[in-house]
Each structure stands twice: as structure tokens, then as C-alpha cells.
């Protein structure tokens, strides 16, 4: 078995289809979305400075990371660029 054989990707009918990860459907996303403001205000009350700014920023950015799935015609156009039959 050559080294290249372990790294080949299958392009046939049995190839794994990529599906977009949907963070908005996870338990973590639901908890952060439903409890972030309460968590931040309680942290500020119990600790003089609260959380570092970068932590609050990351949590808020996490809630904004919902990326729409590309339309079918965009996937086909992107996949066929640069390929020509002879």
C-alpha cells in the first residue's frame, strides 16, 4: 500500500456529502443565546470588573456566526470553474 492511497478522497456515489454545521441548533448555542445577558450582569455584580472584554466579545460573536447555506446553483458554478472537457 503506497502513501498516496491512504489520502485519496472518494468522488464516487459513496463519497461523504458535506453538510454545514448548524451551531444555532446545538445545546451550547441555545444556552448562550438564552442566558448570556443574565450571566454577564451577574458576573459584573459578583466581581468588580466582570469578564475580560475579549471574552464577552467572543460570546457575542459566537451568536452571530450563523452563515446561510449556499444556493444549489452557486455550488455548481464554484465546482465547475476551471474544468473543461477535451
NUVEX-807901 format. One line per 4 residues: number of its first residue (from 1); their letters; for each residue x, y, z of N, C-alpha, C. Coordinates in nm, 3 decimals, m for minus. Example, Ala and Ser with C-alpha at 12.3 -4.5 7.8 and 13.67 -1.06 7.14 Angstrom:
BEGIN
1 = as = 1.319 m0.569 0.780 1.230 m0.450 0.780 1.320 m0.330 0.780; 1.285 m0.225 0.708 1.367 m0.106 0.714 1.290 0.003 0.787;
# end
This chain:
BEGIN
1 = xxxx = 0.085 m0.117 0.000 0.000 0.000 0.000 0.089 0.123 0.000; 0.075 0.210 m0.103 0.156 0.331 m0.113 0.104 0.441 m0.023; 0.185 0.541 m0.001 0.145 0.650 0.087 0.027 0.728 0.031; 0.018 0.744 m0.100 m0.090 0.821 m0.159 m0.226 0.757 m0.145;
5 = xxxx = m0.231 0.624 m0.133 m0.360 0.556 m0.128 m0.438 0.586 m0.001; m0.372 0.621 0.107 m0.444 0.649 0.231 m0.506 0.789 0.230; m0.462 0.875 0.141 m0.504 1.014 0.144 m0.598 1.052 0.031; m0.632 0.959 m0.057 m0.722 0.989 m0.168 m0.863 1.011 m0.118;
9 = xxxx = m0.931 1.106 m0.180 m1.071 1.127 m0.145 m1.158 1.063 m0.251; m1.266 1.005 m0.208 m1.358 0.939 m0.299 m1.452 1.041 m0.361; m1.466 1.038 m0.491 m1.556 1.130 m0.561 m1.678 1.056 m0.617; m1.687 0.929 m0.590 m1.797 0.847 m0.642 m1.924 0.864 m0.563;
13 = xxxx = m2.025 0.783 m0.594 m2.155 0.792 m0.528 m2.148 0.769 m0.377; m2.045 0.699 m0.330 m2.036 0.672 m0.187 m1.961 0.782 m0.112; m1.918 0.889 m0.182 m1.845 0.997 m0.117 m1.934 1.066 m0.013; m1.871 1.106 0.096 m1.944 1.176 0.201 m1.980 1.315 0.154;
17 = xxxx = m2.105 1.351 0.172 m2.151 1.484 0.132 m2.131 1.579 0.249; m2.073 1.696 0.219 m2.050 1.795 0.323 m2.182 1.861 0.362; m2.208 1.865 0.491 m2.325 1.936 0.541 m2.277 2.043 0.635; m2.336 2.161 0.625 m2.298 2.274 0.707 m2.328 2.245 0.853;
21 = xxxx = m2.232 2.275 0.939 m2.255 2.266 1.083 m2.355 2.374 1.120; m2.451 2.341 1.202 m2.557 2.435 1.238 m2.549 2.467 1.387; m2.462 2.564 1.424 m2.446 2.595 1.565 m2.574 2.643 1.630; m2.661 2.705 1.553 m2.788 2.755 1.609 m2.881 2.642 1.653;
25 = xxxx = m2.848 2.518 1.618 m2.929 2.404 1.659 m2.865 2.322 1.771; m2.756 2.373 1.829 m2.689 2.299 1.936 m2.735 2.347 2.073; m2.714 2.264 2.171 m2.750 2.299 2.308 m2.664 2.416 2.357; m2.536 2.415 2.322 m2.448 2.525 2.363 m2.500 2.658 2.312;
29 = xxxx = m2.537 2.663 2.185 m2.588 2.788 2.126 m2.714 2.833 2.200; m2.803 2.740 2.227 m2.928 2.773 2.296 m2.901 2.829 2.436; m2.809 2.767 2.508 m2.775 2.815 2.642 m2.715 2.954 2.637; m2.618 2.975 2.548 m2.555 3.106 2.538 m2.657 3.211 2.495;
33 = xxxx = m2.741 3.180 2.397 m2.841 3.277 2.349 m2.942 3.312 2.458; m2.984 3.215 2.536 m3.088 3.238 2.636 m3.037 3.297 2.768; m2.908 3.279 2.796 m2.859 3.317 2.928 m2.740 3.413 2.928; m2.696 3.459 2.813 m2.576 3.542 2.807 m2.591 3.671 2.888;
37 = xxxx = m2.698 3.744 2.868 m2.715 3.872 2.936 m2.722 3.854 3.088; m2.793 3.753 3.134 m2.801 3.725 3.277 m2.664 3.689 3.332; m2.593 3.603 3.261 m2.459 3.562 3.302 m2.366 3.682 3.312; m2.368 3.769 3.212 m2.280 3.887 3.212 m2.315 3.982 3.326;
41 = xxxx = m2.443 4.007 3.349 m2.480 4.101 3.455 m2.448 4.043 3.594; m2.471 3.914 3.614 m2.437 3.852 3.742 m2.286 3.851 3.765; m2.211 3.832 3.659 m2.065 3.833 3.671 m2.018 3.972 3.710; m2.077 4.076 3.651 m2.040 4.214 3.685 m2.075 4.246 3.830;
45 = xxxx = m2.188 4.195 3.878 m2.231 4.219 4.017 m2.141 4.150 4.118; m2.101 4.027 4.088 m2.023 3.948 4.184 m1.874 3.979 4.181; m1.825 4.030 4.069 m1.683 4.060 4.054 m1.670 4.206 4.012; m1.573 4.272 4.063 m1.558 4.415 4.036 m1.554 4.448 3.888;
49 = xxxx = m1.482 4.371 3.811 m1.463 4.405 3.670 m1.544 4.317 3.574; m1.602 4.212 3.619 m1.672 4.121 3.529 m1.574 4.041 3.446; m1.617 3.999 3.331 m1.531 3.921 3.241 m1.442 4.015 3.160; m1.329 3.965 3.113 m1.248 4.046 3.022 m1.329 4.079 2.895;
53 = xxxx = m1.302 4.193 2.837 m1.377 4.236 2.718 m1.372 4.135 2.605; m1.255 4.071 2.585 m1.243 3.977 2.474 m1.334 3.855 2.493; m1.360 3.816 2.618 m1.448 3.701 2.643 m1.591 3.737 2.608; m1.637 3.854 2.653 m1.772 3.899 2.619 m1.787 3.914 2.468;
57 = xxxx = m1.686 3.970 2.404 m1.689 3.987 2.258 m1.700 3.852 2.187; m1.621 3.754 2.231 m1.625 3.620 2.169 m1.762 3.556 2.185; m1.822 3.569 2.303 m1.954 3.510 2.325 m2.058 3.575 2.235; m2.051 3.706 2.220 m2.146 3.776 2.132 m2.122 3.739 1.985;
61 = xxxx = m1.996 3.727 1.947 m1.964 3.688 1.809 m2.011 3.546 1.779; m2.002 3.459 1.878 m2.048 3.321 1.861 m2.195 3.319 1.821; m2.274 3.407 1.880 m2.417 3.412 1.848 m2.443 3.465 1.708; m2.349 3.538 1.652 m2.366 3.597 1.518 m2.316 3.507 1.406;
65 = xxxx = m2.255 3.396 1.437 m2.190 3.311 1.336 m2.284 3.218 1.263; m2.399 3.262 1.231 m2.493 3.180 1.154 m2.476 3.218 1.008; m2.415 3.127 0.931 m2.384 3.153 0.791 m2.485 3.079 0.705; m2.554 3.150 0.613 m2.652 3.081 0.528 m2.585 2.980 0.436;
69 = xxxx = m2.654 2.872 0.411 m2.604 2.768 0.321 m2.607 2.820 0.178; m2.502 2.794 0.098 m2.502 2.842 m0.040 m2.614 2.779 m0.122; m2.665 2.857 m0.217 m2.771 2.805 m0.304 m2.713 2.698 m0.396; m2.799 2.610 m0.446 m2.757 2.498 m0.530 m2.678 2.546 m0.652;
73 = xxxx = m2.724 2.652 m0.719 m2.657 2.698 m0.840 m2.519 2.757 m0.810; m2.497 2.814 m0.690 m2.367 2.866 m0.653 m2.267 2.752 m0.632; m2.311 2.641 m0.574 m2.222 2.526 m0.553 m2.179 2.469 m0.687; m2.273 2.457 m0.781 m2.238 2.401 m0.912 m2.141 2.491 m0.986;
77 = xxxx = m2.162 2.622 m0.982 m2.075 2.715 m1.052 m1.935 2.711 m0.992; m1.924 2.707 m0.860 m1.794 2.704 m0.794 m1.721 2.573 m0.822; m1.793 2.464 m0.828 m1.730 2.333 m0.850 m1.688 2.310 m0.993; m1.747 2.382 m1.089 m1.713 2.357 m1.229 m1.611 2.455 m1.285;
81 = xxxx = m1.570 2.554 m1.210 m1.471 2.651 m1.259 m1.339 2.583 m1.289; m1.284 2.615 m1.403 m1.152 2.564 m1.438 m1.152 2.421 m1.492; m1.264 2.358 m1.503 m1.269 2.221 m1.555 m1.332 2.224 m1.694; m1.259 2.176 m1.791 m1.311 2.170 m1.927 m1.286 2.031 m1.983;
85 = xx = m1.382 1.985 m2.058 m1.361 1.856 m2.123 m1.298 1.880 m2.259; m1.218 1.785 m2.301 m1.146 1.800 m2.429 m1.211 1.716 m2.535;
# end
